[in-house]
């Protein structure tokens, strides 16, 4: 059995860990609340943007635009959004494994990666796939300007014919306890179809609908990527809060177990001292 001194040292260490994980849980909870509000706020914008694009596409029919060019997919690019930090449970691993599962069916030489976040970069640097670009994730207050360089890079790769399709991999935020790794096709775009159950308003477009659709298509790509960033941030904070909650609980249980061990060791030490005193007294008699 370990000595009482050793057990006391372990208890102090675990208590410090408990304080740290508890503080990190509180920070993650505060960041999650803000990120969740942003994720919920951007969804109506993205839905309305999709509805407008559907109305425009229904008005113009077929449209010739570089972002809508459908080609046989020989080369593909993957935009993978990871985090810059760990301590978020299986968040990063789930996103990377989702990407790997989708990529594995392709020839490695036909895949180009656009990586965001140090965790995604470090993971795929050990793989055989070509890394076309690396980006730092935007700050907590992500804006369209923050993601413009990523969309510029991916659009240039697609429009130049370097790749025939672009896929986006990120964690879609559901709840603090649940984040769903998701793969969506970013390019080529299909002009979103209208909901058949909803009535289409009869708009008069100025400029013409096909001109507006061509102008809004790049903006629609920005919107998809922006929403993915916001969802990823909320997912990361939710996963970190959950992980730190579990770590704090485990630390508390470990402290209880160590306290029990300490009490048993202390009781055994006291019993041993009493027996030595009694044995000494009997020897004197």
Order of alpha helices (4+ residues) and beta strands (2+ residues): alpha-beta-alpha-beta-alpha-beta-alpha-beta-beta-alpha
